[in-house]
Amino acid sequence: MFASLSDRLTSTFKNLRTKGRLSEADIDATVREIRRALLDADVAVSVVRAFTASVRERALSAEVSGALNPAQQVVKIVNEELVGILGGATRQLRLAKNPPTVIMLAGLQGAGKTTLAGKLALHLRSQGHTPLLVAADLQRPNAVTQLGVVAERAGVPVFAPHPGVASEYEAPTGDPVWVAREGVATARSRHHDVVIVDTAGRLGVDAELMQQAADIRDAIEPDETIFVIDAMIGQDAVATAQAFLDGVGFSGVVLSKLDGDARGGAALSVASVTGRPILFASTGEKLTDFEVFHPDRMASRILDMGDVLTLIEQAERAFDADQAEAMASKLASGEGFTLEDFLVQMQQLKQMGSMKKMLGMLPGMGQMREALENFDEREVDRIEAIVRSMTPAERRTPKIINGSRRARIAKGSGTTTTDVNGLLERFTAAQKMMAQMSKGGGMPGMPGMPGMGGGKKARGKQAPPPRSKKGKSGNPAKRAEQERLASQRAAGVAPRAGQGSAFGLGAAPDQPVGPAELELPAGLEKFLGR
């Protein structure tokens, strides 16, 4: 969503890095570009004015003029100001001291409240809570049915005493206020510790919508009233959020459809205009495409600094700790990395979600945006199909896969022999890397780091073999020393320990050295007696 804004800001900062010292004109030009980038991203004008004024004031202060690298200091200022308009610090859900915690969802029709109810329920369920969904949207056709399907996928129960309307031509007959009140009472009697109430929306803000939402709020007295807003609606997001804040009131915001291709100004405006924090972000259609909103991490994504912490958290949820420990033990013992292990790793990688999203969380990936967009997610499925088409013996010992076996594997997986050859080549390289790492040699093929191969050898050129014999030195003193040692070895006299060591001492460190053995110039030996 923030691709365009991220590219504009990155380009602006790239121009700054070429300058060792920033003048006022440089800062004004930078602030001007930031202002244009934010306005093009549909950020509210009031937010843009406050943001650029703060950036300019800080950029002209002593913290930049006295910095060792002024350009990096400006980037740091922009990052901190972005965190500020996104809400500052991460805010978690407030849970009631006496369960159940009542959460009310409000927003316009089409914002994604019903789907979000299932995502939030699954998120809370994974944390050990026992949520109950309440279907209080009796106006939108099949809203109750949709909530039932979402609840089933999330593995949580739903309270739906009224079926709602099945067609847009039917008039609503149920009382959503009664449904919400009974839902909370049912949750209390069944000992659910969280209640999520899905309410009706409208295509636009009107008095009837506000009155119904206010009545439900007064009936259930929610601990959290969450405003769900479509992150793709642009400038209208601010007006809608302000109308809900005045008419109903809410304690937090959830951004839905954050994976869209809109410019994302709503995300940068709502928290600053309303003064309410963004609690969660919905980043896809799956129930697992849901994450806690961290302002600092989102600012890092916008500035193309990556979001490694979120990536690590996703990996911790997807990868099985016991399997990871068993794999580490296997590699440490030198048993080797097989295609069966590779298949397990691929399956766990798929559980983390979209490869594009994961790669996009790495720092600097904005410069490879086109390559990311062209990345085929189905490549992982093709690799898995190839490995599954092999026999257990072939997975354990890939060396036995000859031409006929490759043709059979390609036919069984619906791929080509070239695909099979490419996978086996990449796996062989990975296997060598794993063996090198298990021996403590580091990752091969990366030059310039201790314990890592690479350099010219990694580019296909073989390093020259080590010389078996040392040639004569071009330095006369060293050549004389070499000839003296060679004559001692020829005469059967072993050279003394420490010969040729640092400081020119020929004796071993634990043996006393006399003035005569040092061969000092005449007149200096008298100073050694002191």
C-alpha positions, 0 to 999 in steps of 0.5 A, spaced: 500 500 500 505 504 501 509 503 495 509 509 492 510 513 498 516 509 500 519 510 493 518 517 493 521 518 500 527 513 499 528 517 492 528 524 496 533 521 501 538 518 496 539 525 494 541 528 501 546 522 502 551 525 496 552 531 501 556 532 506 553 538 509 546 540 508 544 548 507 537 551 509 536 550 501 537 543 501 532 542 507 527 546 504 527 542 498 527 536 502 521 538 506 518 540 499 518 533 496 516 530 503 510 534 502 508 532 495 509 525 497 504 525 503 499 529 499 500 524 493 498 519 498 492 522 500 494 524 507 490 529 510 492 536 509 492 538 516 497 532 518 501 534 512 502 541 514 504 539 522 508 533 519 512 538 515 513 544 519 516 539 525 521 536 520 523 542 518 524 545 525 528 539 527 532 539 521 534 546 521 536 545 529 543 543 532 541 536 532 542 536 524 547 541 523 552 538 528 551 531 526 557 527 523 552 525 517 546 530 517 543 526 511 542 520 516 540 525 521 534 527 517 532 520 516 532 519 523 527 525 524 522 523 519 522 516 522 520 519 529 515 524 526 512 518 522 511 514 528 508 520 532 503 521 527 501 513 526 500 513 534 507 513 537 507 507 541 503 500 540 497 499 544 494 493 546 487 491 547 484 493 554 481 487 557 476 487 563 478 485 570 471 481 571 470 477 564 467 477 559 471 483 555 466 486 551 468 489 544 464 492 539 465 493 532 463 499 528 464 502 521 461 503 514 458 497 510 463 494 506 469 496 511 470 489 513 467 488 520 464 481 519 471 478 516 475 482 521 471 479 527 473 472 525 480 475 525 480 478 531 477 472 534 482 467 532 488 472 534 485 472 541 483 464 541 491 463 539 493 467 546 488 462 550 482 466 550 475 463 549 471 469 544 464 468 542 462 472 536 455 476 536 451 477 530 448 483 531 448 485 524 441 484 522 440 489 516 445 487 511 443 481 506 446 474 509 451 478 514 449 473 519 450 467 515 457 470 513 459 471 520 457 463 522 462 461 516 467 466 519 466 463 526 467 456 523 473 457 520 476 461 526 474 455 531 470 459 535 462 459 537 457 464 534 451 467 538 445 468 532 438 468 535 436 471 529 437 469 521 437 477 519 435 478 512 437 474 506 435 479 500 436 487 499 428 487 498 427 484 505 426 489 511 429 488 517 425 485 523 430 483 528 432 488 534 440 488 534 440 492 541 436 485 544 441 481 540 447 484 542 445 484 550 443 477 550 449 475 546 453 478 552 449 475 557 450 468 554 457 469 554 457 471 561 453 464 563 457 460 558 464 463 561 467 466 555 472 471 557 471 475 550 465 477 546 465 480 539 459 484 537 458 485 529 454 491 528 451 493 522 453 499 517 451 503 512 454 505 505 454 512 508 454 516 515 447 517 517 443 519 523 439 512 523 446 508 523 449 513 528 443 512 533 443 504 532 450 504 534 449 508 540 443 504 542 448 498 542 453 501 545 449 504 551 446 497 552 452 493 552 457 498 555 463 495 551 470 495 554 473 497 547 469 500 541 473 499 535 472 503 529 473 499 522 476 503 516 477 501 509 484 503 508 483 504 501 478 510 501 483 515 501 481 522 504 474 521 506 477 516 511 478 522 516 471 525 515 468 518 516 472 517 522 471 524 525 463 523 524 463 516 528 468 519 533 462 525 534 456 520 534 458 514 537 465 514 540 471 509 539 477 507 543 481 504 537 482 503 530 483 497 525 485 498 518 482 493 513 485 492 506 492 494 508 494 489 502 491 493 497 494 498 492 491 504 494 495 510 496 494 509 504 493 516 506 488 513 511 493 510 515 497 516 516 491 521 518 486 517 522 490 516 528 493 523 528 486 527 527 482 523 531 487 522 537 485 514 537 490 509 536 491 504 531 490 497 534 490 492 528 491 491 521 488 487 516 493 485 511 489 480 507 483 475 505 485 469 510 484 469 517 491 469 519 492 475 515 492 480 521 497 483 526 498 488 531 499 495 529 506 497 531 507 505 529 515 504 529 515 498 525 510 501 520 514 507 519 520 503 518 516 499 512 514 506 509 522 508 509 524 502 506 528 500 513 524 493 513 520 490 519 524 484 521 521 484 528 514 482 525 518 477 520 521 473 526 514 473 530 511 470 524 517 465 523 516 463 531 508 462 530 509 458 524 516 453 525 515 448 530 520 449 536 521 441 537 522 440 529 527 446 529 531 443 535 531 436 532 534 439 525 539 443 529 541 437 532 542 433 526 546 438 522 551 439 528 552 431 529 554 431 521 548 427 519 547 431 513 541 435 510 536 431 506 531 432 501 526 430 506 528 435 511 528 440 505 521 438 504 519 439 512 522 446 511 518 448 505 512 446 508 513 450 515 515 456 510 508 456 507 505 456 513 508 463 514 504 466 509 505 470 502 513 470 500 512 476 497 510 479 504 515 476 507 521 478 502 518 485 503 519 486 510 527 485 509 530 492 509 532 495 502 527 491 498 523 497 495 529 497 490 527 490 488 520 492 488 519 490 480 522 483 482 518 482 488 512 483 483 514 478 478 515 473 483 511 467 482 508 464 489 506 458 485 514 456 485 514 453 492 508 449 490 512 446 484 518 445 488 514 441 493 511 437 488 517 435 485 520 433 492 513 429 493 514 425 486 521 422 489 521 416 492 524 416 500 530 413 497 531 418 492 530 424 497 535 421 502 540 420 497 539 424 491 545 422 488 542 416 485 537 420 481 539 419 474 536 421 467 530 416 467 529 417 474 529 425 473 524 424 467 519 420 471 520 425 477 518 431 472 512 427 469 509 425 476 510 433 478 507 436 472 514 439 471 520 439 466 526 435 467 530 442 467 526 444 473 528 438 476 535 439 474 535 446 477 532 444 484 537 438 485 543 443 483 540 448 488 539 443 493 546 440 492 549 447 493 545 448 500 547 441 502 554 443 501 553 450 505 549 446 511 555 441 511 560 447 512 556 451 517 556 444 521 563 444 521 564 451 524 566 454 517 561 459 516 557 460 510 561 459 503 561 463 497 561 470 501 567 474 501 570 478 506 568 475 512 572 470 517 571 463 516 567 464 509 569 462 502 568 466 496 572 471 492 575 469 485 573 462 487 566 463 488 566 466 481 568 460 478 576 461 478 580 457 482 585 459 487 592 457 486 595 451 489 599 453 495 607 453 494 610 447 497 617 450 497 618 457 500 622 461 494 628 465 496 626 472 499 628 478 495 630 482 502 638 481 503 637 480 510 631 475 510 635 471 504 641 470 509 637 468 514 634 463 510 641 460 507 643 460 514 637 455 517 638 451 510 645 450 512 643 448 519 638 443 517 643 440 512 648 439 517 643 436 522 643 441 527 636 443 529 634 451 529 633 453 536 626 455 538 623 462 536 628 462 531 626 468 526 621 470 531 618 477 532 624 482 535 629 478 532 630 473 538 633 467 536 632 463 543 626 460 546 622 465 550 624 461 557 631 461 556 636 467 558 639 471 552 646 474 553 648 480 550 653 476 545 647 473 542 643 479 541 649 481 536 648 489 538 652 494 535 658 496 539 657 500 545 650 498 546 651 492 551 653 497 556 646 499 557 643 492 558 647 492 565 642 496 568 
